[in-house]
Amino acid sequence: MIDIKTVEVPKSPGVYKFINFKKQIIYVGKSKDLSKRVRSYFTKKIQNKKILNMIREVTDISFVISDNEHDALLLENSLIKKNKPKYNILLRDDKTYPWICIKKERFPRIFLTRKTTQDGSEYFGPYTNVKLINKLLNVIKTLYPIRTENYNFSDKKINDKKNKIYLKSHCKNGVTLILGFRDYPIQDEESYITEEQYMKNIDYARDILSGKFNTIKKRLKEEMSVHSINLEFEESQIIKEKIQLLENYKSKSIIVNNQKNDLDVFGIVDDEKSYYVNYMKIVNGTIVSSDTFKLGKKIKDKSELRQIIFNIRSKYNSHKNNIISNIKLDDILSNDINSHVPRLGEKKKLIDMSIKNTLFFKKNLYNEKKERKSKRLAVLIELKNKLNLKNIPFHVECYDISNIQGSNTVASLVTFQDGYPNKKEYRRFKIRDLNKPDDFESMKQVIRRRYKRVIDEGLSLPDLIIVDGGKGQLSSACEALKELDLYNKVNIIGLAKKLEEVYFPNDSMPILLSKKSYYLKLLQQIRNEAHRFAINYHKDLRSKNFLKSSIETIKGIGEKTRLKLINKFGSLDKLKGVNNKDIEDVIGKKKTDAVIAFLKNKN
């Protein structure tokens, strides 16, 4: 279970994702204050068994910051639909938030729907407040007569452009009712709406749904003023309520909007050492994926950034032609991809949200690194105290010997700095002048060789030397240190595998460290890394020697040719599976014939 005290949680609106040890998202939630909401799960007051079981599984938490709770709710829905977290119950069914549709047809209808289809219709939303949207639709239909059904005509007759049709209407007390379709206008006292007039009503309705209703409000205010002058206070109050509803209506969401369609958003931030990239994938106006990455090095040229963007888009299976970013990408992307840097509007808000997530990710990484260093320092201090060392073991070197039946005896040296591997300082040794397996003499030889070079080159001594083995290996290492007059100048211990016993010089009795302690786990990590490094080196030498010894018997194959074959193919088994032409390209046809004949006889 994660320690919530070590997690940096933003105090802004957004979405949080609980992740288990398998890196699976097990729960998605939203809040207007992420800090309060997330921390509430980790209090002692929680009694719900489902929540307690969920919290026990959480090993990591990630966040997507949004501008408000409305946006967070929409993003939460998108993420739940995509990831189907096992602890989400409320939104795991097929329910989705509603949209407002302007249907692609003659005399278009405007209606609420929970499904979107790619038939050319326009969609606005989705919306989280259905009650408010129904009121808005009523306002639109009151202000501008909009049909809701086919009435007395079929779809086929309505959509056949050869038919010149009209809508019959009736207006009373400022409210217009649609009574049905007519094939031709009748010249009497009844009202009719032509197709051209109707499409103007649709344009006005589209403006309202898109948030462009200043003109509408101005017209309504003029009507309200007229009613007030005429002392028609009831009618004036009705219009005032309509204006207020328009002012309260939030027509567009930063998270979802039909104008954004399919889009890739890249927020890119850099510092002296690294690049940080936030990616948001928008499908049908909805964010379906959001992730942030750290690139471990500075980007040297534009081709690297192009490859990074290509890899991210491939990972999320995005083939969109539209990209927006906070930096100019035109000169590094292919010509079939449209990219630009938005300065205003909703796309600029998306970029701002992406940058906000990138900066939080960067800050969180810094805090995590700081926390890890602090914890590892505490472990090193505890190790110093438990082993009674002279110094805190910031610089540790560990040695291991590897051989099979005395052949190809090698040694490894791994270096840990501040409790972490420093692979640049890893070293490998071939043991010299030993004809039989002797771990003690091998250890003595490698310690002597290593620290003689340290003295000759004026390098710094480690704070702690660890030898993989018990009393015998430790004693051999101590003899080498004494020969170099380093015995009392550096801490040295032996770590035996079987019982994880720690041996000290001049003490025949080992000590046992707590099996659950972090300092023992650190010692085991260092020892196991030395063992892995030695084993891999031993395997490499063994395979090369096997190939070399086998080919030495081939007539006409000398040392240079053997080295070429070893460097190119590595082992005899690999050489057997190689095409004759590939061997010929390395050593020529005549020598290839000799090698092929040898391999056939070998089989």
GUFI-567229 format. One record per residue (C-alpha): residue number from 1; residue in three letters; x, y, z. Coordinates in Angstrom, 2 decimals, m for minus. Each point is the difference from the previous one (the first is absolute). Layout:
N
  num  residuo        X        Y        Z
  NUM      ALA        X        Y        Z
...
% end
This chain:
603
  num  residuo        X        Y        Z
    1      MET     0.00     0.00     0.00
    2      ILE     1.23     3.46    m0.88
    3      ASP     1.01     2.45     2.73
    4      ILE    m2.19     3.04    m0.70
    5      LYS     2.37     2.22     1.98
    6      THR     2.61    m0.42    m2.74
    7      VAL    m2.39     0.94    m2.84
    8      GLU    m0.17     3.53    m1.36
    9      VAL    m3.72     0.61    m0.61
   10      PRO    m1.15     3.16    m1.84
   11      LYS    m2.63     2.20     1.66
   12      SER    m1.76     0.70    m3.30
   13      PRO    m2.94    m1.61    m1.85
   14      GLY     0.78    m3.10    m2.01
   15      VAL    m0.01    m3.77    m0.28
   16      TYR     1.97    m2.52     2.08
   17      LYS     0.91    m3.55    m1.00
   18      PHE     0.81    m2.73     2.54
   19      ILE     2.53    m2.48    m1.43
   20      ASN     0.97    m3.45     1.35
   21      PHE     3.35    m1.82    m0.06
   22      LYS    m0.78    m1.39    m3.49
   23      LYS    m0.23     3.62    m1.27
   24      GLN    m3.75    m0.48    m0.55
   25      ILE    m2.47     2.81     0.65
   26      ILE    m2.40    m1.35     2.64
   27      TYR    m1.98     3.16     0.73
   28      VAL    m0.63     3.38    m1.62
   29      GLY    m1.58     2.89     1.88
   30      LYS    m0.42     3.77    m0.29
   31      SER    m0.13     2.89     2.42
   32      LYS     0.02     3.78     0.15
   33      ASP     2.79    m0.35     2.59
   34      LEU     2.18    m3.03    m0.74
   35      SER     2.03     0.35     3.20
   36      LYS    m3.01    m0.21     2.34
   37      ARG    m1.69    m2.77    m1.96
   38      VAL     3.01    m2.30    m0.44
   39      ARG     1.22     0.39     3.59
   40      SER    m3.49    m0.82     1.31
   41      TYR     0.47    m3.61    m1.21
   42      PHE     2.95    m0.48     2.34
   43      THR    m1.61     1.03     3.31
   44      LYS    m0.90    m2.37     2.83
   45      LYS    m3.65     0.95    m0.34
   46      ILE    m0.46    m2.11    m3.14
   47      GLN    m2.15    m3.03     0.83
   48      ASN    m1.21    m1.06    m3.45
   49      LYS     1.59    m3.38    m0.82
   50      LYS     0.11     0.66    m3.73
   51      ILE     1.95     3.21     0.53
   52      LEU     2.33    m1.64     2.55
   53      ASN     0.76    m2.85    m2.44
   54      MET     0.60     2.50    m2.80
   55      ILE     2.38     2.14     2.08
   56      ARG     2.06    m3.08     0.93
   57      GLU     0.63    m0.60    m3.71
   58      VAL     1.09     3.55    m0.81
   59      THR     3.75     0.32    m0.67
   60      ASP    m0.07     3.20    m2.06
   61      ILE    m2.28     2.97    m0.69
   62      SER     0.00     2.19    m3.11
   63      PHE    m1.90     3.20    m0.67
   64      VAL    m1.41     2.00    m2.91
   65      ILE    m0.61     3.62     0.96
   66      SER    m3.00     1.82    m1.53
   67      ASP    m1.40     3.53     0.17
   68      ASN    m3.18    m0.88     1.92
   69      GLU    m2.09    m2.83     1.41
   70      HIS    m2.28    m0.04    m3.06
   71      ASP     2.97    m0.81    m2.24
   72      ALA     1.29    m2.57     2.49
   73      LEU    m3.36    m1.80    m0.03
   74      LEU     0.08    m0.33    m3.79
   75      LEU     3.61    m1.19    m0.02
   76      GLU    m0.75    m2.50     2.78
   77      ASN    m2.76    m1.48    m2.14
   78      SER     2.31    m0.31    m3.02
   79      LEU     2.74    m1.73     2.03
   80      ILE    m2.44    m2.42     1.64
   81      LYS    m1.48    m0.98    m3.35
   82      LYS     3.47    m0.64    m1.42
   83      ASN     1.74    m1.74     2.92
   84      LYS    m2.98    m1.70     1.75
   85      PRO     1.58     0.09     3.49
   86      LYS    m1.26    m2.85     2.16
   87      TYR    m0.95     2.18     2.98
   88      ASN    m2.09     2.46    m2.01
   89      ILE    m3.66    m1.00     0.21
   90      LEU    m2.09     3.07    m0.68
   91      LEU     1.24     0.73    m3.52
   92      ARG     0.96    m3.45    m1.26
   93      ASP    m3.24    m0.62    m1.89
   94      ASP    m0.72     1.29    m3.51
   95      LYS    m1.41     3.27     1.30
   96      THR     1.69     3.07    m1.41
   97      TYR    m0.54     3.73     0.32
   98      PRO    m2.50     1.57    m2.44
   99      TRP     0.71     2.11    m3.06
  100      ILE    m2.11     2.51    m1.88
  101      CYS    m0.32    m0.99    m3.66
  102      ILE    m0.83     2.17    m3.03
  103      LYS    m1.04    m2.73    m2.40
  104      LYS     1.27     0.07    m3.58
  105      GLU    m3.30     0.11    m1.90
  106      ARG    m2.45     2.46    m1.53
  107      PHE    m1.60     2.15     2.66
  108      PRO     2.54    m1.37     2.55
  109      ARG    m1.27    m1.14     3.38
  110      ILE     1.85     0.94     3.20
  111      PHE    m0.24    m2.58     2.76
  112      LEU     1.77    m1.66     2.95
  113      THR     1.80    m3.32    m0.63
  114      ARG     2.41    m2.33     1.79
  115      LYS     1.40    m1.48    m3.22
  116      THR     2.05     1.67    m2.72
  117      THR     0.12    m1.22    m3.60
  118      GLN     2.31     1.03    m2.83
  119      ASP    m2.74     1.11    m2.38
  120      GLY     0.95     3.65    m0.37
  121      SER    m2.19     1.18     2.87
  122      GLU     1.34     2.60     2.43
  123      TYR     0.45    m0.90     3.67
  124      PHE     0.45     2.35     2.95
  125      GLY     1.05    m1.27     3.41
  126      PRO     0.06    m2.35     1.77
  127      TYR    m1.77     1.63     2.94
  128      THR    m0.15    m0.93     3.66
  129      ASN    m3.13     1.98     0.95
  130      VAL    m2.91    m1.49    m1.96
  131      LYS    m2.54     2.22     1.73
  132      LEU     1.77     3.15    m1.13
  133      ILE     0.37    m1.28    m3.56
  134      ASN    m3.72    m0.82    m0.25
  135      LYS    m0.77     3.55     1.09
  136      LEU     2.41     1.32    m2.60
  137      LEU    m1.69    m2.06    m2.74
  138      ASN    m3.34     1.40     1.09
  139      VAL     1.40     3.53    m0.25
  140      ILE     1.33    m0.68    m3.51
  141      LYS    m3.31    m1.47    m1.12
  142      THR    m1.88     2.91     1.53
  143      LEU     2.22     2.63    m1.61
  144      TYR     0.22    m1.78    m3.34
  145      PRO    m2.59    m2.49    m1.20
  146      ILE     1.78    m3.35    m0.39
  147      ARG    m1.77    m3.20    m1.03
  148      THR     0.24    m3.01     2.30
  149      GLU    m1.55    m2.69    m2.23
  150      ASN    m1.07    m0.84    m3.56
  151      TYR    m3.61     0.83     0.69
  152      ASN    m2.11    m0.94    m3.01
  153      PHE     2.87    m0.71    m2.49
  154      SER     2.37    m2.96    m0.32
  155      ASP     3.81     0.27     0.12
  156      LYS     0.17    m0.78    m3.68
  157      LYS    m2.38     2.79    m0.97
  158      ILE     1.64     2.55     2.30
  159      ASN     3.56    m0.69    m1.24
  160      ASP    m0.89    m0.11    m3.69
  161      LYS     1.23     3.40    m1.17
  162      LYS    m2.35    m0.10    m3.00
  163      ASN    m2.89     0.51     2.39
  164      LYS    m0.50     3.65     0.88
  165      ILE    m1.41    m0.12     3.49
  166      TYR    m0.77     2.42     2.81
  167      LEU    m0.73    m0.12     3.69
  168      LYS    m3.43     1.08     1.14
  169      SER     0.16     1.97     3.27
  170      HIS    m2.21     1.81     2.46
  171      CYS     1.17     2.93     2.14
  172      LYS    m1.67     1.15     3.22
  173      ASN     1.33     2.12     2.90
  174      GLY     3.49    m0.02    m1.47
  175      VAL     0.10    m3.82    m0.18
  176      THR     0.13    m1.71    m3.40
  177      LEU    m1.44    m3.50    m0.42
  178      ILE     0.82    m2.22    m3.00
  179      LEU    m3.07    m1.84    m1.25
  180      GLY     1.55    m2.06    m2.77
  181      PHE     1.28    m0.01    m3.59
  182      ARG    m1.77     1.27    m3.11
  183      ASP     0.79    m0.55    m3.67
  184      TYR    m0.78     3.59    m0.92
  185      PRO    m0.90     3.20     1.81
  186      ILE    m3.64     0.93     0.46
  187      GLN    m0.74     3.71    m0.18
  188      ASP    m2.09     0.50     3.10
  189      GLU     0.46     1.28     3.55
  190      GLU     2.16    m2.97     1.10
  191      SER     3.84     0.33     0.23
  192      TYR     2.52    m1.97    m2.00
  193      ILE     3.76    m0.50     0.34
  194      THR     2.04    m0.49    m3.16
  195      GLU     3.11    m2.17    m0.10
  196      GLU     2.19     3.09    m0.34
  197      GLN    m1.60     1.62     3.05
  198      TYR     0.32    m3.25     1.94
  199      MET     3.74    m0.29    m0.73
  200      LYS     0.49     3.51     1.41
  201      ASN    m1.64    m1.23     3.21
  202      ILE     2.46    m2.92     0.02
  203      ASP     2.92     2.45    m0.39
  204      TYR    m1.26     1.96     3.02
  205      ALA    m0.38    m3.21     1.99
  206      ARG     3.53    m1.06    m1.01
  207      ASP     1.35     3.31     1.27
  208      ILE    m1.68    m0.55     3.36
  209      LEU     1.38    m3.54     0.29
  210      SER     3.46     1.29    m0.95
  211      GLY    m0.16     2.74     2.61
  212      LYS    m0.37     2.86    m2.50
  213      PHE    m3.19     1.44     1.41
  214      ASN     0.84     3.69     0.47
  215      THR    m2.11     0.90    m3.04
  216      ILE    m2.85    m2.12     1.34
  217      LYS     0.20     1.66     3.40
  218      LYS     0.04     3.46    m1.59
  219      ARG    m3.16    m0.80    m1.95
  220      LEU    m1.70    m1.45     3.07
  221      LYS     0.89     3.07     2.05
  222      GLU    m1.53     2.22    m2.65
  223      GLU    m3.20    m2.07     0.11
  224      MET     0.01     0.11     3.79
  225      SER     0.36     3.79    m0.10
  226      VAL    m2.96     0.29    m2.38
  227      HIS    m2.16    m2.16     2.29
  228      SER     1.01     2.11     3.01
  229      ILE    m0.88     3.23    m1.78
  230      ASN    m3.39    m1.49    m0.91
  231      LEU    m0.44    m1.08     3.66
  232      GLU    m0.06    m3.65    m1.07
  233      PHE     1.86    m1.12     3.08
  234      GLU    m0.86    m3.69    m0.21
  235      GLU     1.40    m0.31    m3.51
  236      SER     3.01     2.09     1.03
  237      GLN     0.66    m2.35     2.94
  238      ILE    m0.15    m3.07    m2.26
  239      ILE     2.64     1.50    m2.31
  240      LYS     2.15     1.03     2.98
  241      GLU     0.01    m3.61     1.22
  242      LYS     1.08    m1.17    m3.45
  243      ILE     2.90     2.48    m0.01
  244      GLN     1.05    m1.14     3.47
  245      LEU    m0.05    m3.63    m1.10
  246      LEU     2.23     0.84    m2.98
  247      GLU     2.44     1.83     2.27
  248      ASN     0.18    m2.94     2.43
  249      TYR     0.42    m2.55    m2.77
  250      LYS     3.50    m1.29    m0.49
  251      SER    m0.18    m1.08    m3.60
  252      LYS     3.50    m1.32    m0.45
  253      SER     2.30    m2.22     1.98
  254      ILE     3.78     0.11    m0.17
  255      ILE    m0.02    m3.79     0.22
  256      VAL    m2.55    m0.73    m2.68
  257      ASN    m1.15     2.07    m2.94
  258      ASN    m1.17    m0.89    m3.47
  259      GLN     2.32     2.58    m1.57
  260      LYS     3.09    m1.86     1.25
  261      ASN    m0.95    m3.25    m1.76
  262      ASP     3.06    m2.30    m0.27
  263      LEU     3.14     1.67     1.30
  264      ASP     3.38    m0.74     1.59
  265      VAL     1.22     2.43     2.66
  266      PHE     3.69     0.20     0.98
  267      GLY     1.15     2.15     2.93
  268      ILE     3.82     0.09     0.03
  269      VAL     2.18     1.42     2.80
  270      ASP     3.79    m0.28     0.32
  271      ASP     2.72     0.82     2.49
  272      GLU     3.78    m0.32    m0.03
  273      LYS    m0.02    m3.80     0.05
  274      SER    m3.32    m1.40    m1.21
  275      TYR    m3.14     0.45    m2.06
  276      TYR    m3.50    m0.55     1.41
  277      VAL    m2.88    m0.73    m2.38
  278      ASN    m3.73    m0.15     0.75
  279      TYR    m2.17    m1.66    m2.63
  280      MET    m3.80     0.17    m0.25
  281      LYS    m1.91    m2.00    m2.59
  282      ILE    m3.35     1.49    m0.97
  283      VAL    m2.53    m2.11    m1.92
  284      ASN    m3.34     1.45    m1.09
  285      GLY     0.71     2.96     2.26
  286      THR     0.64    m2.13     3.09
  287      ILE     3.33    m0.58     1.77
  288      VAL     0.39    m3.79     0.03
  289      SER     3.68    m0.15     1.04
  290      SER     2.36     2.22     1.94
  291      ASP     3.55    m0.85     0.99
  292      THR     3.22     1.81     0.89
  293      PHE     3.56    m1.16    m0.69
  294      LYS     3.50     0.97     1.03
  295      LEU     2.70    m0.30    m2.64
  296      GLY     3.26    m0.73     1.76
  297      LYS     2.15     2.31    m2.09
  298      LYS    m0.06     3.30    m1.82
  299      ILE    m1.23    m0.22    m3.58
  300      LYS     2.99     0.83    m2.17
  301      ASP    m1.72     0.40    m3.35
  302      LYS    m3.47     0.20    m1.52
  303      SER     0.07    m3.57    m1.32
  304      GLU     0.02    m1.31     3.58
  305      LEU    m3.13     2.00     0.88
  306      ARG    m1.68    m1.24    m3.19
  307      GLN     0.77    m3.59     1.00
  308      ILE    m1.32     0.58     3.53
  309      ILE    m3.31     1.39    m1.31
  310      PHE    m0.24    m2.90    m2.47
  311      ASN     0.60    m2.56     2.77
  312      ILE    m2.61     1.55     2.32
  313      ARG    m2.62     0.14    m2.76
  314      SER     0.78    m3.62    m0.95
  315      LYS    m0.31    m1.11     3.63
  316      TYR    m3.52     1.45     0.18
  317      ASN    m0.89    m1.08    m3.55
  318      SER    m0.64     3.57    m1.13
  319      HIS    m0.11     0.75    m3.73
  320      LYS    m1.42     3.50     0.17
  321      ASN     1.21     2.72    m2.33
  322      ASN    m0.51     2.83     2.49
  323      ILE     2.47     0.80     2.78
  324      ILE     0.13     2.99     2.32
  325      SER     2.94     0.80     2.26
  326      ASN     1.59     2.83     1.97
  327      ILE     3.05    m0.11    m2.29
  328      LYS     0.22     0.21    m3.78
  329      LEU     0.12    m3.46    m1.61
  330      ASP    m0.63     0.84    m3.68
  331      ASP     3.61    m0.36    m1.07
  332      ILE     0.52    m3.42     1.62
  333      LEU    m3.24    m1.82    m0.89
  334      SER    m0.98    m1.45    m3.36
  335      ASN    m1.97     2.14    m2.44
  336      ASP    m3.21    m2.01     0.40
  337      ILE    m0.27     0.96     3.70
  338      ASN    m1.46     3.38     0.91
  339      SER     1.49     1.55     3.13
  340      HIS    m0.25     3.43     1.52
  341      VAL     0.46     1.91     3.25
  342      PRO    m3.38     1.39     1.12
  343      ARG     0.09     3.49     1.52
  344      LEU    m3.68     0.45     0.91
  345      GLY    m3.20    m1.94     0.51
  346      GLU    m0.82    m3.49     1.17
  347      LYS     3.07    m1.64    m1.55
  348      LYS     2.21     2.41     1.93
  349      LYS    m1.80    m1.11     3.17
  350      LEU     0.81    m3.61    m0.90
  351      ILE     3.68     0.91    m0.39
  352      ASP    m0.08     1.81     3.37
  353      MET    m1.51    m3.08     1.63
  354      SER     2.65    m2.22    m1.61
  355      ILE     2.82     2.26     1.25
  356      LYS    m1.56     0.06     3.48
  357      ASN     0.09    m3.83     0.07
  358      THR     3.58    m0.03    m1.29
  359      LEU     1.22     2.40     2.70
  360      PHE    m1.77    m1.98     2.74
  361      PHE     1.57    m3.23    m1.29
  362      LYS     3.44     1.64     0.03
  363      LYS    m0.49     1.33     3.53
  364      ASN    m1.27    m3.40     1.17
  365      LEU     3.04    m1.79    m1.47
  366      TYR     2.32     2.41     1.78
  367      ASN    m1.78    m0.57     3.32
  368      GLU     0.05    m3.78    m0.46
  369      LYS     3.73     0.07    m0.76
  370      LYS     0.59     2.16     3.06
  371      GLU    m2.06    m2.40     2.11
  372      ARG     1.90    m3.05    m1.33
  373      LYS     3.35     1.64     0.74
  374      SER    m1.16     0.84     3.50
  375      LYS    m1.15    m3.58     0.62
  376      ARG     3.18    m1.51    m1.45
  377      LEU     2.14     2.32     2.14
  378      ALA    m1.88    m1.23     3.08
  379      VAL     0.77    m3.61    m1.03
  380      LEU     3.70     0.81    m0.49
  381      ILE     0.20     1.67     3.42
  382      GLU    m1.71    m3.00     1.59
  383      LEU     2.42    m2.36    m1.81
  384      LYS     2.96     2.00     1.32
  385      ASN    m1.33    m0.32     3.56
  386      LYS    m0.85    m3.71    m0.26
  387      LEU     3.40    m0.91    m1.46
  388      ASN     1.89     2.51     2.15
  389      LEU     1.69     1.53    m3.04
  390      LYS     2.37     2.96     0.07
  391      ASN    m1.97     1.96    m2.62
  392      ILE    m3.45    m0.01    m1.57
  393      PRO     0.38    m2.43    m2.95
  394      PHE    m0.78     2.40    m2.85
  395      HIS     2.58    m1.76    m2.22
  396      VAL    m0.26    m3.81     0.10
  397      GLU     1.96    m2.53    m2.10
  398      CYS    m0.98    m3.68    m0.13
  399      TYR     1.93    m2.99    m1.45
  400      ASP    m1.11    m3.41    m1.20
  401      ILE     1.90    m2.97    m1.51
  402      SER    m1.52    m2.21    m2.72
  403      ASN     1.26    m3.27    m1.54
  404      ILE    m1.25    m3.42    m1.04
  405      GLN     2.33    m2.89     0.86
  406      GLY     2.89     2.46     0.14
  407      SER    m0.30     1.17    m3.62
  408      ASN    m0.18     3.62    m1.07
  409      THR     0.22     1.34     3.56
  410      VAL    m1.08     3.63     0.07
  411      ALA    m0.79     2.66     2.57
  412      SER    m2.38     2.92     0.00
  413      LEU     0.02     3.36     1.74
  414      VAL    m3.22     2.00     0.32
  415      THR    m0.12     3.49     1.47
  416      PHE    m2.93     1.57     1.85
  417      GLN    m0.02     3.76     0.55
  418      ASP    m2.45     1.51     2.53
  419      GLY    m1.76    m3.35     0.14
  420      TYR    m0.54    m0.34    m3.78
  421      PRO     1.94    m1.87    m2.73
  422      ASN     2.68     2.01    m1.77
  423      LYS     0.48    m2.14    m3.10
  424      LYS     2.71     2.21    m1.46
  425      GLU     2.26    m1.26     2.78
  426      TYR    m0.72    m3.73    m0.47
  427      ARG     3.12    m2.07    m0.76
  428      ARG     0.73    m3.56    m1.19
  429      PHE     3.14    m2.06     0.68
  430      LYS     1.49    m3.15    m1.49
  431      ILE     1.78    m2.01     2.68
  432      ARG     3.60    m0.67    m1.01
  433      ASP     2.50    m2.80     0.68
  434      LEU    m2.43    m2.39     1.72
  435      ASN    m0.32    m3.52    m1.40
  436      LYS    m2.63    m1.20     2.46
  437      PRO    m3.11     1.50     1.61
  438      ASP     1.01     2.03     3.04
  439      ASP    m2.51     2.64     1.10
  440      PHE     2.23     1.20     2.83
  441      GLU     3.06     0.60    m2.17
  442      SER    m2.20     1.49    m2.72
  443      MET    m1.48     2.49     2.45
  444      LYS     3.45     0.91     1.31
  445      GLN     1.26     0.59    m3.53
  446      VAL    m2.85     2.25    m1.12
  447      ILE     0.09     2.11     3.19
  448      ARG     3.76     0.45    m0.40
  449      ARG    m0.29     0.97    m3.66
  450      ARG    m2.89     2.38     0.56
  451      TYR     1.39     1.98     2.91
  452      LYS     3.55     0.09    m1.32
  453      ARG    m1.46     1.86    m2.96
  454      VAL    m2.04     2.24     2.33
  455      ILE     3.24     0.94     1.79
  456      ASP     1.98     0.47    m3.24
  457      GLU    m2.66     2.24    m1.56
  458      GLY    m0.81     1.92     3.17
  459      LEU    m3.66    m1.06     0.02
  460      SER    m2.20     0.19     3.09
  461      LEU    m0.53    m3.05     2.19
  462      PRO    m3.54    m1.28     0.59
  463      ASP    m1.77     0.48     3.32
  464      LEU    m0.78    m3.73     0.08
  465      ILE     1.30    m3.10    m1.81
  466      ILE    m2.29    m3.06    m0.18
  467      VAL     1.27    m3.43    m1.06
  468      ASP    m2.49    m2.64    m1.04
  469      GLY     0.81    m2.90     2.32
  470      GLY     0.81    m0.96     3.55
  471      LYS     3.04     0.06     2.24
  472      GLY     2.39    m1.50    m2.58
  473      GLN    m0.67     2.53    m2.74
  474      LEU     0.09     2.87     2.52
  475      SER     3.35    m1.14     1.41
  476      SER     1.50    m0.20    m3.50
  477      ALA    m1.20     3.51    m0.80
  478      CYS     1.45     1.29     3.29
  479      GLU     3.40    m1.52    m0.84
  480      ALA     0.07     1.93    m3.27
  481      LEU    m0.90     3.23     1.81
  482      LYS     2.77    m0.57     2.54
  483      GLU     2.54    m0.47    m2.80
  484      LEU    m1.06     3.41    m1.34
  485      ASP    m0.05     1.61     3.46
  486      LEU    m3.72     0.73    m0.30
  487      TYR    m1.34    m2.40     2.62
  488      ASN    m0.93     2.57     2.65
  489      LYS    m0.93     2.71    m2.48
  490      VAL    m3.21    m1.48    m1.38
  491      ASN    m3.00    m1.95     1.37
  492      ILE    m0.37    m3.54    m1.36
  493      ILE    m2.56    m2.78     0.66
  494      GLY    m0.96    m3.39    m1.44
  495      LEU    m3.62    m0.90    m0.80
  496      ALA    m0.72    m3.74    m0.12
  497      LYS    m3.00    m1.04    m2.11
  498      LYS    m1.53    m2.90     1.89
  499      LEU    m1.05     1.71     3.23
  500      GLU     0.91     3.54    m1.06
  501      GLU     2.70     0.08     2.68
  502      VAL     2.23     3.06     0.25
  503      TYR     3.68    m0.71     0.81
  504      PHE     2.51     2.51     1.36
  505      PRO     3.83    m0.19    m0.05
  506      ASN     1.56    m1.62     3.10
  507      ASP    m3.36    m1.36     1.14
  508      SER    m0.89    m3.61    m0.62
  509      MET    m3.64     0.47     1.00
  510      PRO    m2.29     1.65    m2.54
  511      ILE    m3.01     2.17     0.83
  512      LEU    m3.51    m0.38    m1.36
  513      LEU    m1.88     3.11    m1.09
  514      SER    m3.77     0.26     0.18
  515      LYS    m1.51    m1.72    m3.05
  516      LYS    m2.57     2.79    m0.34
  517      SER     2.46     2.87     0.31
  518      TYR     0.61     2.34    m2.92
  519      TYR     3.74     0.05     0.63
  520      LEU     0.23    m3.79    m0.48
  521      LYS    m2.07     0.31    m3.18
  522      LEU     2.46     2.60    m1.26
  523      LEU     2.95    m2.32     0.71
  524      GLN    m1.79    m2.83    m1.80
  525      GLN    m0.73     2.25    m2.99
  526      ILE     3.69     0.95    m0.27
  527      ARG     1.19    m3.61     0.38
  528      ASN    m2.55    m1.34    m2.52
  529      GLU     1.01     2.65    m2.53
  530      ALA     3.66    m1.02     0.32
  531      HIS    m1.00    m3.65    m0.46
  532      ARG    m2.08     0.79    m3.11
  533      PHE     2.81     2.03    m1.53
  534      ALA     2.57    m2.77     0.62
  535      ILE    m2.25    m2.76    m1.36
  536      ASN    m0.69     1.91    m3.23
  537      TYR     3.70     0.63    m0.56
  538      HIS     0.78    m3.66     0.64
  539      LYS    m2.64    m1.11    m2.53
  540      ASP     1.42     2.33    m2.65
  541      LEU     3.54    m1.34     0.45
  542      ARG    m1.13    m3.61     0.05
  543      SER    m1.94     0.30    m3.28
  544      LYS     2.89     1.80    m1.75
  545      ASN     2.55    m2.53     1.24
  546      PHE    m2.19    m2.88    m1.11
  547      LEU    m0.23     1.40    m3.52
  548      LYS     3.68     0.81    m0.05
  549      SER     1.13    m3.45     1.21
  550      SER    m2.29    m1.73    m2.51
  551      ILE     1.19     2.00    m3.01
  552      GLU     3.68    m0.23     0.93
  553      THR     0.08    m3.53    m1.48
  554      ILE    m1.12     1.13    m3.48
  555      LYS     2.85    m0.04    m2.49
  556      GLY     0.59     3.40    m1.61
  557      ILE    m1.84     2.00     2.67
  558      GLY     2.36     2.27     1.91
  559      GLU    m0.28     2.33     2.99
  560      LYS    m1.32     3.00    m1.97
  561      THR    m2.71    m2.04    m1.70
  562      ARG    m1.06    m1.54     3.32
  563      LEU    m0.34     3.47     1.53
  564      LYS    m2.11     1.15    m2.93
  565      LEU    m2.35    m2.97     0.44
  566      ILE    m0.16     0.48     3.79
  567      ASN    m0.79     3.70    m0.25
  568      LYS    m2.60    m0.50    m2.71
  569      PHE    m1.83    m3.18     1.09
  570      GLY     0.88    m0.47     3.69
  571      SER    m0.58    m3.74     0.48
  572      LEU     0.31    m3.28    m1.89
  573      ASP    m3.75    m0.60     0.16
  574      LYS    m0.67     3.36    m1.63
  575      LEU     2.64    m0.70    m2.65
  576      LYS    m1.77    m3.27    m0.90
  577      GLY    m3.23     1.86    m0.79
  578      VAL     1.61     2.67    m2.15
  579      ASN    m0.41     0.15    m3.78
  580      ASN     3.17    m0.90    m1.94
  581      LYS    m0.11     3.38    m1.76
  582      ASP     0.12     1.85     3.34
  583      ILE     3.14    m1.92     1.05
  584      GLU     1.53     0.60    m3.42
  585      ASP    m0.51     3.75     0.37
  586      VAL     2.14    m0.09     3.16
  587      ILE     2.88    m2.35    m0.87
  588      GLY    m0.20    m0.69    m3.74
  589      LYS    m1.11    m3.01    m2.06
  590      LYS     3.02    m2.31     0.41
  591      LYS     0.05     0.23     3.81
  592      THR    m3.78    m0.27     0.11
  593      ASP     0.19    m3.35    m1.82
  594      ALA     2.44    m1.26     2.65
  595      VAL    m2.28     1.17     2.85
  596      ILE    m3.11    m1.55    m1.60
  597      ALA     1.81    m3.32    m0.49
  598      PHE     1.10     0.11     3.66
  599      LEU    m3.55     0.68     1.21
  600      LYS    m1.40    m2.87    m2.10
  601      ASN     2.56    m2.44     1.45
  602      LYS    m0.79     1.35     3.49
  603      ASN    m3.66    m0.88    m0.49
% end
